[in-house]
Amino acid sequence: MHTNATVTIETGGTSATLTRDGKTMQVQLLNPPSGVQFSTGPAVRSTTGPAPPVPDQENPGITVLMINVPAGSATLQVLFNPQWDGMTASDFVNPPSVALDSWTLTSHD
């Protein structure tokens, strides 16, 4: 995810805090498989891909929030939780986990 927020990865690497202009958002890996963690990097093209026909423009002030996943198969759940003014931690409720093949327009109920 590209962001112009300041990104702080918490100890253990399974949650990150994004802050910008006095606002905060928590990003959390829910039930992460072993070895799955957040990291950050610069907003530049990967050196392993094909070269672009023209050079990319620079992205000053942009950070990439990445999820590092070891080789193999993994199921990931990522919760983006804006920290709204006037709310406390108990006001935030994690949504239910719904298998992808069971998604519907009302699967959040």
Jmol script that loads the backbone (N, CA, C; Angstrom):
load data "model"
ATOM      1  N   MET A   1       0.847  -1.160   0.000  1.00  0.00           N
ATOM      2  CA  MET A   1       0.000   0.000   0.000  1.00  0.00           C
ATOM      3  C   MET A   1       0.894   1.224   0.000  1.00  0.00           C
ATOM      4  N   HIS A   2       0.673   2.157  -0.924  1.00  0.00           N
ATOM      5  CA  HIS A   2       1.414   3.412  -0.968  1.00  0.00           C
ATOM      6  C   HIS A   2       0.699   4.437  -0.086  1.00  0.00           C
ATOM      7  N   THR A   3       1.478   5.157   0.721  1.00  0.00           N
ATOM      8  CA  THR A   3       0.876   6.144   1.612  1.00  0.00           C
ATOM      9  C   THR A   3       1.831   7.308   1.831  1.00  0.00           C
ATOM     10  N   ASN A   4       1.269   8.475   2.067  1.00  0.00           N
ATOM     11  CA  ASN A   4       2.103   9.608   2.460  1.00  0.00           C
ATOM     12  C   ASN A   4       2.021   9.843   3.966  1.00  0.00           C
ATOM     13  N   ALA A   5       1.490   8.866   4.688  1.00  0.00           N
ATOM     14  CA  ALA A   5       1.468   8.918   6.152  1.00  0.00           C
ATOM     15  C   ALA A   5       2.820   8.434   6.692  1.00  0.00           C
ATOM     16  N   THR A   6       3.091   8.770   7.945  1.00  0.00           N
ATOM     17  CA  THR A   6       4.239   8.217   8.641  1.00  0.00           C
ATOM     18  C   THR A   6       3.845   6.827   9.122  1.00  0.00           C
ATOM     19  N   VAL A   7       4.645   5.817   8.815  1.00  0.00           N
ATOM     20  CA  VAL A   7       4.321   4.434   9.150  1.00  0.00           C
ATOM     21  C   VAL A   7       5.241   3.953  10.259  1.00  0.00           C
ATOM     22  N   THR A   8       4.628   3.437  11.329  1.00  0.00           N
ATOM     23  CA  THR A   8       5.374   2.834  12.422  1.00  0.00           C
ATOM     24  C   THR A   8       4.914   1.392  12.562  1.00  0.00           C
ATOM     25  N   ILE A   9       5.849   0.459  12.435  1.00  0.00           N
ATOM     26  CA  ILE A   9       5.516  -0.957  12.593  1.00  0.00           C
ATOM     27  C   ILE A   9       5.766  -1.337  14.043  1.00  0.00           C
ATOM     28  N   GLU A  10       4.755  -1.942  14.647  1.00  0.00           N
ATOM     29  CA  GLU A  10       4.831  -2.306  16.051  1.00  0.00           C
ATOM     30  C   GLU A  10       5.716  -3.540  16.245  1.00  0.00           C
ATOM     31  N   THR A  11       6.190  -3.744  17.464  1.00  0.00           N
ATOM     32  CA  THR A  11       7.001  -4.901  17.800  1.00  0.00           C
ATOM     33  C   THR A  11       6.271  -6.176  17.395  1.00  0.00           C
ATOM     34  N   GLY A  12       6.947  -7.081  16.749  1.00  0.00           N
ATOM     35  CA  GLY A  12       6.332  -8.323  16.281  1.00  0.00           C
ATOM     36  C   GLY A  12       5.948  -8.242  14.816  1.00  0.00           C
ATOM     37  N   GLY A  13       5.779  -7.027  14.296  1.00  0.00           N
ATOM     38  CA  GLY A  13       5.535  -6.841  12.882  1.00  0.00           C
ATOM     39  C   GLY A  13       4.145  -7.150  12.372  1.00  0.00           C
ATOM     40  N   THR A  14       3.180  -7.419  13.266  1.00  0.00           N
ATOM     41  CA  THR A  14       1.838  -7.778  12.798  1.00  0.00           C
ATOM     42  C   THR A  14       0.842  -6.625  12.875  1.00  0.00           C
ATOM     43  N   SER A  15       1.317  -5.444  13.278  1.00  0.00           N
ATOM     44  CA  SER A  15       0.443  -4.272  13.249  1.00  0.00           C
ATOM     45  C   SER A  15       1.290  -3.048  12.922  1.00  0.00           C
ATOM     46  N   ALA A  16       0.636  -2.075  12.317  1.00  0.00           N
ATOM     47  CA  ALA A  16       1.312  -0.835  11.949  1.00  0.00           C
ATOM     48  C   ALA A  16       0.381   0.328  12.247  1.00  0.00           C
ATOM     49  N   THR A  17       0.975   1.468  12.541  1.00  0.00           N
ATOM     50  CA  THR A  17       0.224   2.687  12.776  1.00  0.00           C
ATOM     51  C   THR A  17       0.612   3.687  11.702  1.00  0.00           C
ATOM     52  N   LEU A  18      -0.406   4.246  11.038  1.00  0.00           N
ATOM     53  CA  LEU A  18      -0.200   5.282  10.038  1.00  0.00           C
ATOM     54  C   LEU A  18      -0.704   6.589  10.624  1.00  0.00           C
ATOM     55  N   THR A  19       0.118   7.631  10.573  1.00  0.00           N
ATOM     56  CA  THR A  19      -0.294   8.932  11.097  1.00  0.00           C
ATOM     57  C   THR A  19      -0.023  10.004  10.053  1.00  0.00           C
ATOM     58  N   ARG A  20      -0.971  10.946   9.966  1.00  0.00           N
ATOM     59  CA  ARG A  20      -0.829  12.074   9.045  1.00  0.00           C
ATOM     60  C   ARG A  20      -1.786  13.176   9.480  1.00  0.00           C
ATOM     61  N   ASP A  21      -1.286  14.380   9.547  1.00  0.00           N
ATOM     62  CA  ASP A  21      -2.089  15.549   9.887  1.00  0.00           C
ATOM     63  C   ASP A  21      -2.911  15.343  11.162  1.00  0.00           C
ATOM     64  N   GLY A  22      -2.300  14.712  12.170  1.00  0.00           N
ATOM     65  CA  GLY A  22      -2.986  14.501  13.440  1.00  0.00           C
ATOM     66  C   GLY A  22      -3.998  13.370  13.441  1.00  0.00           C
ATOM     67  N   LYS A  23      -4.120  12.641  12.345  1.00  0.00           N
ATOM     68  CA  LYS A  23      -5.060  11.516  12.240  1.00  0.00           C
ATOM     69  C   LYS A  23      -4.278  10.218  12.246  1.00  0.00           C
ATOM     70  N   THR A  24      -4.917   9.149  12.727  1.00  0.00           N
ATOM     71  CA  THR A  24      -4.252   7.864  12.875  1.00  0.00           C
ATOM     72  C   THR A  24      -5.111   6.743  12.330  1.00  0.00           C
ATOM     73  N   MET A  25      -4.444   5.749  11.734  1.00  0.00           N
ATOM     74  CA  MET A  25      -5.127   4.521  11.334  1.00  0.00           C
ATOM     75  C   MET A  25      -4.257   3.344  11.764  1.00  0.00           C
ATOM     76  N   GLN A  26      -4.908   2.371  12.365  1.00  0.00           N
ATOM     77  CA  GLN A  26      -4.245   1.127  12.737  1.00  0.00           C
ATOM     78  C   GLN A  26      -4.463   0.108  11.624  1.00  0.00           C
ATOM     79  N   VAL A  27      -3.410  -0.592  11.246  1.00  0.00           N
ATOM     80  CA  VAL A  27      -3.496  -1.665  10.267  1.00  0.00           C
ATOM     81  C   VAL A  27      -2.979  -2.913  10.966  1.00  0.00           C
ATOM     82  N   GLN A  28      -3.779  -3.975  10.947  1.00  0.00           N
ATOM     83  CA  GLN A  28      -3.447  -5.157  11.738  1.00  0.00           C
ATOM     84  C   GLN A  28      -3.640  -6.422  10.917  1.00  0.00           C
ATOM     85  N   LEU A  29      -2.687  -7.345  11.051  1.00  0.00           N
ATOM     86  CA  LEU A  29      -2.835  -8.686  10.487  1.00  0.00           C
ATOM     87  C   LEU A  29      -3.599  -9.514  11.512  1.00  0.00           C
ATOM     88  N   LEU A  30      -4.760 -10.026  11.136  1.00  0.00           N
ATOM     89  CA  LEU A  30      -5.559 -10.842  12.048  1.00  0.00           C
ATOM     90  C   LEU A  30      -5.173 -12.304  11.866  1.00  0.00           C
ATOM     91  N   ASN A  31      -4.827 -12.961  12.934  1.00  0.00           N
ATOM     92  CA  ASN A  31      -4.431 -14.376  12.927  1.00  0.00           C
ATOM     93  C   ASN A  31      -3.380 -14.659  11.855  1.00  0.00           C
ATOM     94  N   PRO A  32      -2.274 -13.928  11.875  1.00  0.00           N
ATOM     95  CA  PRO A  32      -1.289 -14.118  10.810  1.00  0.00           C
ATOM     96  C   PRO A  32      -0.584 -15.465  10.910  1.00  0.00           C
ATOM     97  N   PRO A  33      -0.337 -16.100   9.764  1.00  0.00           N
ATOM     98  CA  PRO A  33       0.463 -17.326   9.775  1.00  0.00           C
ATOM     99  C   PRO A  33       1.879 -17.009  10.252  1.00  0.00           C
ATOM    100  N   SER A  34       2.606 -18.011  10.679  1.00  0.00           N
ATOM    101  CA  SER A  34       3.966 -17.841  11.164  1.00  0.00           C
ATOM    102  C   SER A  34       4.842 -17.194  10.091  1.00  0.00           C
ATOM    103  N   GLY A  35       5.610 -16.200  10.495  1.00  0.00           N
ATOM    104  CA  GLY A  35       6.541 -15.549   9.600  1.00  0.00           C
ATOM    105  C   GLY A  35       5.972 -14.420   8.776  1.00  0.00           C
ATOM    106  N   VAL A  36       4.669 -14.173   8.838  1.00  0.00           N
ATOM    107  CA  VAL A  36       4.051 -13.090   8.069  1.00  0.00           C
ATOM    108  C   VAL A  36       4.163 -11.805   8.885  1.00  0.00           C
ATOM    109  N   GLN A  37       4.739 -10.758   8.261  1.00  0.00           N
ATOM    110  CA  GLN A  37       4.947  -9.498   8.962  1.00  0.00           C
ATOM    111  C   GLN A  37       4.859  -8.323   8.005  1.00  0.00           C
ATOM    112  N   PHE A  38       4.592  -7.147   8.570  1.00  0.00           N
ATOM    113  CA  PHE A  38       4.655  -5.903   7.819  1.00  0.00           C
ATOM    114  C   PHE A  38       6.106  -5.458   7.697  1.00  0.00           C
ATOM    115  N   SER A  39       6.386  -4.729   6.631  1.00  0.00           N
ATOM    116  CA  SER A  39       7.643  -4.006   6.480  1.00  0.00           C
ATOM    117  C   SER A  39       7.345  -2.764   5.653  1.00  0.00           C
ATOM    118  N   THR A  40       8.316  -1.894   5.527  1.00  0.00           N
ATOM    119  CA  THR A  40       8.150  -0.694   4.709  1.00  0.00           C
ATOM    120  C   THR A  40       9.277  -0.620   3.699  1.00  0.00           C
ATOM    121  N   GLY A  41       9.038   0.149   2.660  1.00  0.00           N
ATOM    122  CA  GLY A  41      10.053   0.349   1.644  1.00  0.00           C
ATOM    123  C   GLY A  41       9.765   1.609   0.859  1.00  0.00           C
ATOM    124  N   PRO A  42      10.702   1.968  -0.015  1.00  0.00           N
ATOM    125  CA  PRO A  42      10.514   3.165  -0.832  1.00  0.00           C
ATOM    126  C   PRO A  42       9.535   2.901  -1.970  1.00  0.00           C
ATOM    127  N   ALA A  43       8.926   3.956  -2.466  1.00  0.00           N
ATOM    128  CA  ALA A  43       7.965   3.847  -3.572  1.00  0.00           C
ATOM    129  C   ALA A  43       8.725   3.917  -4.898  1.00  0.00           C
ATOM    130  N   VAL A  44       9.426   2.823  -5.201  1.00  0.00           N
ATOM    131  CA  VAL A  44      10.176   2.726  -6.451  1.00  0.00           C
ATOM    132  C   VAL A  44       9.835   1.408  -7.135  1.00  0.00           C
ATOM    133  N   ARG A  45      10.019   1.370  -8.431  1.00  0.00           N
ATOM    134  CA  ARG A  45       9.762   0.162  -9.214  1.00  0.00           C
ATOM    135  C   ARG A  45      10.740  -0.936  -8.786  1.00  0.00           C
ATOM    136  N   SER A  46      10.268  -2.165  -8.746  1.00  0.00           N
ATOM    137  CA  SER A  46      11.110  -3.313  -8.447  1.00  0.00           C
ATOM    138  C   SER A  46      12.197  -3.444  -9.512  1.00  0.00           C
ATOM    139  N   THR A  47      13.372  -3.798  -9.084  1.00  0.00           N
ATOM    140  CA  THR A  47      14.470  -3.973 -10.037  1.00  0.00           C
ATOM    141  C   THR A  47      14.388  -5.306 -10.771  1.00  0.00           C
ATOM    142  N   THR A  48      13.480  -6.186 -10.369  1.00  0.00           N
ATOM    143  CA  THR A  48      13.373  -7.493 -11.022  1.00  0.00           C
ATOM    144  C   THR A  48      12.383  -7.501 -12.179  1.00  0.00           C
ATOM    145  N   GLY A  49      11.606  -6.455 -12.320  1.00  0.00           N
ATOM    146  CA  GLY A  49      10.613  -6.391 -13.399  1.00  0.00           C
ATOM    147  C   GLY A  49      11.203  -5.782 -14.656  1.00  0.00           C
ATOM    148  N   PRO A  50      10.398  -5.725 -15.718  1.00  0.00           N
ATOM    149  CA  PRO A  50      10.876  -5.114 -16.962  1.00  0.00           C
ATOM    150  C   PRO A  50      11.079  -3.608 -16.801  1.00  0.00           C
ATOM    151  N   ALA A  51      12.013  -3.087 -17.542  1.00  0.00           N
ATOM    152  CA  ALA A  51      12.289  -1.653 -17.494  1.00  0.00           C
ATOM    153  C   ALA A  51      11.149  -0.885 -18.170  1.00  0.00           C
ATOM    154  N   PRO A  52      10.739   0.245 -17.597  1.00  0.00           N
ATOM    155  CA  PRO A  52       9.667   1.034 -18.228  1.00  0.00           C
ATOM    156  C   PRO A  52      10.203   1.723 -19.492  1.00  0.00           C
ATOM    157  N   PRO A  53       9.314   2.088 -20.415  1.00  0.00           N
ATOM    158  CA  PRO A  53       9.767   2.769 -21.631  1.00  0.00           C
ATOM    159  C   PRO A  53      10.328   4.165 -21.353  1.00  0.00           C
ATOM    160  N   VAL A  54       9.858   4.794 -20.288  1.00  0.00           N
ATOM    161  CA  VAL A  54      10.395   6.087 -19.850  1.00  0.00           C
ATOM    162  C   VAL A  54      10.638   5.977 -18.344  1.00  0.00           C
ATOM    163  N   PRO A  55      11.597   6.713 -17.816  1.00  0.00           N
ATOM    164  CA  PRO A  55      11.865   6.627 -16.375  1.00  0.00           C
ATOM    165  C   PRO A  55      10.638   7.012 -15.544  1.00  0.00           C
ATOM    166  N   ASP A  56      10.479   6.338 -14.414  1.00  0.00           N
ATOM    167  CA  ASP A  56       9.394   6.669 -13.489  1.00  0.00           C
ATOM    168  C   ASP A  56       9.667   8.010 -12.824  1.00  0.00           C
ATOM    169  N   GLN A  57       8.603   8.717 -12.485  1.00  0.00           N
ATOM    170  CA  GLN A  57       8.748   9.928 -11.686  1.00  0.00           C
ATOM    171  C   GLN A  57       9.052   9.530 -10.255  1.00  0.00           C
ATOM    172  N   GLU A  58       9.761  10.381  -9.545  1.00  0.00           N
ATOM    173  CA  GLU A  58      10.062  10.105  -8.139  1.00  0.00           C
ATOM    174  C   GLU A  58       8.798  10.273  -7.301  1.00  0.00           C
ATOM    175  N   ASN A  59       8.767   9.613  -6.164  1.00  0.00           N
ATOM    176  CA  ASN A  59       7.637   9.671  -5.236  1.00  0.00           C
ATOM    177  C   ASN A  59       8.118  10.154  -3.869  1.00  0.00           C
ATOM    178  N   PRO A  60       8.556  11.403  -3.766  1.00  0.00           N
ATOM    179  CA  PRO A  60       9.063  11.879  -2.474  1.00  0.00           C
ATOM    180  C   PRO A  60       7.966  11.878  -1.419  1.00  0.00           C
ATOM    181  N   GLY A  61       8.336  11.450  -0.217  1.00  0.00           N
ATOM    182  CA  GLY A  61       7.389  11.453   0.886  1.00  0.00           C
ATOM    183  C   GLY A  61       6.412  10.291   0.883  1.00  0.00           C
ATOM    184  N   ILE A  62       6.575   9.344  -0.040  1.00  0.00           N
ATOM    185  CA  ILE A  62       5.674   8.197  -0.120  1.00  0.00           C
ATOM    186  C   ILE A  62       6.382   6.967   0.433  1.00  0.00           C
ATOM    187  N   THR A  63       5.682   6.225   1.268  1.00  0.00           N
ATOM    188  CA  THR A  63       6.177   4.976   1.842  1.00  0.00           C
ATOM    189  C   THR A  63       5.282   3.845   1.363  1.00  0.00           C
ATOM    190  N   VAL A  64       5.865   2.684   1.128  1.00  0.00           N
ATOM    191  CA  VAL A  64       5.094   1.501   0.775  1.00  0.00           C
ATOM    192  C   VAL A  64       5.012   0.604   2.009  1.00  0.00           C
ATOM    193  N   LEU A  65       3.793   0.315   2.458  1.00  0.00           N
ATOM    194  CA  LEU A  65       3.571  -0.641   3.537  1.00  0.00           C
ATOM    195  C   LEU A  65       3.371  -1.992   2.871  1.00  0.00           C
ATOM    196  N   MET A  66       4.258  -2.948   3.186  1.00  0.00           N
ATOM    197  CA  MET A  66       4.245  -4.261   2.540  1.00  0.00           C
ATOM    198  C   MET A  66       3.962  -5.360   3.554  1.00  0.00           C
ATOM    199  N   ILE A  67       3.434  -6.466   3.062  1.00  0.00           N
ATOM    200  CA  ILE A  67       3.272  -7.660   3.883  1.00  0.00           C
ATOM    201  C   ILE A  67       4.217  -8.706   3.328  1.00  0.00           C
ATOM    202  N   ASN A  68       5.147  -9.144   4.158  1.00  0.00           N
ATOM    203  CA  ASN A  68       6.099 -10.179   3.770  1.00  0.00           C
ATOM    204  C   ASN A  68       5.502 -11.533   4.107  1.00  0.00           C
ATOM    205  N   VAL A  69       5.403 -12.395   3.097  1.00  0.00           N
ATOM    206  CA  VAL A  69       4.808 -13.718   3.263  1.00  0.00           C
ATOM    207  C   VAL A  69       5.832 -14.758   2.831  1.00  0.00           C
ATOM    208  N   PRO A  70       6.194 -15.697   3.724  1.00  0.00           N
ATOM    209  CA  PRO A  70       7.122 -16.751   3.331  1.00  0.00           C
ATOM    210  C   PRO A  70       6.545 -17.591   2.183  1.00  0.00           C
ATOM    211  N   ALA A  71       7.429 -18.267   1.456  1.00  0.00           N
ATOM    212  CA  ALA A  71       6.997 -19.122   0.356  1.00  0.00           C
ATOM    213  C   ALA A  71       5.984 -20.152   0.857  1.00  0.00           C
ATOM    214  N   GLY A  72       5.045 -20.503   0.008  1.00  0.00           N
ATOM    215  CA  GLY A  72       3.993 -21.450   0.358  1.00  0.00           C
ATOM    216  C   GLY A  72       2.645 -20.786   0.211  1.00  0.00           C
ATOM    217  N   SER A  73       1.638 -21.394   0.775  1.00  0.00           N
ATOM    218  CA  SER A  73       0.302 -20.815   0.698  1.00  0.00           C
ATOM    219  C   SER A  73      -0.074 -20.251   2.069  1.00  0.00           C
ATOM    220  N   ALA A  74      -0.826 -19.163   2.035  1.00  0.00           N
ATOM    221  CA  ALA A  74      -1.228 -18.504   3.278  1.00  0.00           C
ATOM    222  C   ALA A  74      -2.552 -17.792   3.049  1.00  0.00           C
ATOM    223  N   THR A  75      -3.332 -17.695   4.096  1.00  0.00           N
ATOM    224  CA  THR A  75      -4.554 -16.910   4.085  1.00  0.00           C
ATOM    225  C   THR A  75      -4.308 -15.700   4.964  1.00  0.00           C
ATOM    226  N   LEU A  76      -4.568 -14.511   4.412  1.00  0.00           N
ATOM    227  CA  LEU A  76      -4.318 -13.284   5.156  1.00  0.00           C
ATOM    228  C   LEU A  76      -5.604 -12.513   5.374  1.00  0.00           C
ATOM    229  N   GLN A  77      -5.719 -11.918   6.543  1.00  0.00           N
ATOM    230  CA  GLN A  77      -6.801 -11.007   6.869  1.00  0.00           C
ATOM    231  C   GLN A  77      -6.150  -9.735   7.381  1.00  0.00           C
ATOM    232  N   VAL A  78      -6.440  -8.614   6.718  1.00  0.00           N
ATOM    233  CA  VAL A  78      -5.852  -7.333   7.098  1.00  0.00           C
ATOM    234  C   VAL A  78      -6.981  -6.380   7.477  1.00  0.00           C
ATOM    235  N   LEU A  79      -6.899  -5.840   8.672  1.00  0.00           N
ATOM    236  CA  LEU A  79      -7.917  -4.922   9.176  1.00  0.00           C
ATOM    237  C   LEU A  79      -7.366  -3.499   9.157  1.00  0.00           C
ATOM    238  N   PHE A  80      -8.048  -2.606   8.428  1.00  0.00           N
ATOM    239  CA  PHE A  80      -7.729  -1.183   8.411  1.00  0.00           C
ATOM    240  C   PHE A  80      -8.726  -0.500   9.332  1.00  0.00           C
ATOM    241  N   ASN A  81      -8.230   0.122  10.395  1.00  0.00           N
ATOM    242  CA  ASN A  81      -9.099   0.652  11.427  1.00  0.00           C
ATOM    243  C   ASN A  81      -8.788   2.127  11.702  1.00  0.00           C
ATOM    244  N   PRO A  82      -9.490   3.070  11.030  1.00  0.00           N
ATOM    245  CA  PRO A  82      -9.275   4.491  11.325  1.00  0.00           C
ATOM    246  C   PRO A  82      -9.623   4.772  12.787  1.00  0.00           C
ATOM    247  N   GLN A  83      -8.818   5.597  13.421  1.00  0.00           N
ATOM    248  CA  GLN A  83      -9.044   5.947  14.818  1.00  0.00           C
ATOM    249  C   GLN A  83      -9.794   7.273  14.869  1.00  0.00           C
ATOM    250  N   TRP A  84     -11.117   7.192  14.839  1.00  0.00           N
ATOM    251  CA  TRP A  84     -11.962   8.384  14.783  1.00  0.00           C
ATOM    252  C   TRP A  84     -11.926   9.142  16.097  1.00  0.00           C
ATOM    253  N   ASP A  85     -11.972  10.459  15.999  1.00  0.00           N
ATOM    254  CA  ASP A  85     -11.998  11.308  17.190  1.00  0.00           C
ATOM    255  C   ASP A  85     -13.217  10.972  18.046  1.00  0.00           C
ATOM    256  N   GLY A  86     -13.031  10.993  19.368  1.00  0.00           N
ATOM    257  CA  GLY A  86     -14.137  10.777  20.289  1.00  0.00           C
ATOM    258  C   GLY A  86     -14.490   9.314  20.522  1.00  0.00           C
ATOM    259  N   MET A  87     -13.719   8.392  19.944  1.00  0.00           N
ATOM    260  CA  MET A  87     -14.013   6.964  20.139  1.00  0.00           C
ATOM    261  C   MET A  87     -12.882   6.333  20.945  1.00  0.00           C
ATOM    262  N   THR A  88     -13.214   5.283  21.665  1.00  0.00           N
ATOM    263  CA  THR A  88     -12.221   4.556  22.445  1.00  0.00           C
ATOM    264  C   THR A  88     -12.011   3.173  21.824  1.00  0.00           C
ATOM    265  N   ALA A  89     -11.008   2.465  22.284  1.00  0.00           N
ATOM    266  CA  ALA A  89     -10.689   1.149  21.734  1.00  0.00           C
ATOM    267  C   ALA A  89     -11.885   0.199  21.792  1.00  0.00           C
ATOM    268  N   SER A  90     -12.721   0.317  22.824  1.00  0.00           N
ATOM    269  CA  SER A  90     -13.873  -0.582  22.956  1.00  0.00           C
ATOM    270  C   SER A  90     -14.962  -0.300  21.924  1.00  0.00           C
ATOM    271  N   ASP A  91     -14.903   0.867  21.260  1.00  0.00           N
ATOM    272  CA  ASP A  91     -15.886   1.199  20.226  1.00  0.00           C
ATOM    273  C   ASP A  91     -15.625   0.457  18.915  1.00  0.00           C
ATOM    274  N   PHE A  92     -14.423  -0.057  18.741  1.00  0.00           N
ATOM    275  CA  PHE A  92     -14.051  -0.728  17.503  1.00  0.00           C
ATOM    276  C   PHE A  92     -14.287  -2.225  17.636  1.00  0.00           C
ATOM    277  N   VAL A  93     -14.988  -2.794  16.663  1.00  0.00           N
ATOM    278  CA  VAL A  93     -15.313  -4.217  16.676  1.00  0.00           C
ATOM    279  C   VAL A  93     -14.790  -4.835  15.390  1.00  0.00           C
ATOM    280  N   ASN A  94     -14.030  -5.917  15.513  1.00  0.00           N
ATOM    281  CA  ASN A  94     -13.537  -6.595  14.323  1.00  0.00           C
ATOM    282  C   ASN A  94     -14.696  -7.261  13.591  1.00  0.00           C
ATOM    283  N   PRO A  95     -14.734  -7.115  12.276  1.00  0.00           N
ATOM    284  CA  PRO A  95     -15.802  -7.760  11.503  1.00  0.00           C
ATOM    285  C   PRO A  95     -15.619  -9.276  11.524  1.00  0.00           C
ATOM    286  N   PRO A  96     -16.691 -10.023  11.242  1.00  0.00           N
ATOM    287  CA  PRO A  96     -16.563 -11.478  11.237  1.00  0.00           C
ATOM    288  C   PRO A  96     -15.705 -11.930  10.057  1.00  0.00           C
ATOM    289  N   SER A  97     -15.096 -13.082  10.215  1.00  0.00           N
ATOM    290  CA  SER A  97     -14.323 -13.681   9.132  1.00  0.00           C
ATOM    291  C   SER A  97     -15.278 -14.498   8.264  1.00  0.00           C
ATOM    292  N   VAL A  98     -15.338 -14.160   6.980  1.00  0.00           N
ATOM    293  CA  VAL A  98     -16.227 -14.856   6.042  1.00  0.00           C
ATOM    294  C   VAL A  98     -15.380 -15.388   4.903  1.00  0.00           C
ATOM    295  N   ALA A  99     -15.455 -16.680   4.643  1.00  0.00           N
ATOM    296  CA  ALA A  99     -14.692 -17.289   3.557  1.00  0.00           C
ATOM    297  C   ALA A  99     -15.047 -16.603   2.241  1.00  0.00           C
ATOM    298  N   LEU A 100     -14.052 -16.424   1.387  1.00  0.00           N
ATOM    299  CA  LEU A 100     -14.251 -15.696   0.133  1.00  0.00           C
ATOM    300  C   LEU A 100     -15.384 -16.281  -0.697  1.00  0.00           C
ATOM    301  N   ASP A 101     -15.495 -17.584  -0.757  1.00  0.00           N
ATOM    302  CA  ASP A 101     -16.557 -18.193  -1.568  1.00  0.00           C
ATOM    303  C   ASP A 101     -17.930 -18.065  -0.925  1.00  0.00           C
ATOM    304  N   SER A 102     -17.990 -17.475   0.270  1.00  0.00           N
ATOM    305  CA  SER A 102     -19.266 -17.249   0.943  1.00  0.00           C
ATOM    306  C   SER A 102     -19.656 -15.773   0.979  1.00  0.00           C
ATOM    307  N   TRP A 103     -18.884 -14.912   0.345  1.00  0.00           N
ATOM    308  CA  TRP A 103     -19.185 -13.481   0.350  1.00  0.00           C
ATOM    309  C   TRP A 103     -20.502 -13.209  -0.350  1.00  0.00           C
ATOM    310  N   THR A 104     -21.274 -12.310   0.258  1.00  0.00           N
ATOM    311  CA  THR A 104     -22.518 -11.828  -0.346  1.00  0.00           C
ATOM    312  C   THR A 104     -22.593 -10.330  -0.043  1.00  0.00           C
ATOM    313  N   LEU A 105     -23.626  -9.685  -0.535  1.00  0.00           N
ATOM    314  CA  LEU A 105     -23.808  -8.272  -0.231  1.00  0.00           C
ATOM    315  C   LEU A 105     -24.086  -8.028   1.243  1.00  0.00           C
ATOM    316  N   THR A 106     -24.513  -9.055   1.959  1.00  0.00           N
ATOM    317  CA  THR A 106     -24.846  -8.915   3.380  1.00  0.00           C
ATOM    318  C   THR A 106     -24.000  -9.830   4.250  1.00  0.00           C
ATOM    319  N   SER A 107     -22.867 -10.323   3.764  1.00  0.00           N
ATOM    320  CA  SER A 107     -22.076 -11.276   4.536  1.00  0.00           C
ATOM    321  C   SER A 107     -21.456 -10.656   5.782  1.00  0.00           C
ATOM    322  N   HIS A 108     -21.483  -9.351   5.908  1.00  0.00           N
ATOM    323  CA  HIS A 108     -20.950  -8.694   7.112  1.00  0.00           C
ATOM    324  C   HIS A 108     -21.941  -8.762   8.269  1.00  0.00           C
ATOM    325  N   ASP A 109     -23.186  -9.127   8.027  1.00  0.00           N
ATOM    326  CA  ASP A 109     -24.207  -9.151   9.089  1.00  0.00           C
ATOM    327  C   ASP A 109     -24.038 -10.349   9.994  1.00  0.00           C
TER     328      ASP A 109
END
end "model"
wireframe off; spacefill off
backbone 0.3
color backbone group
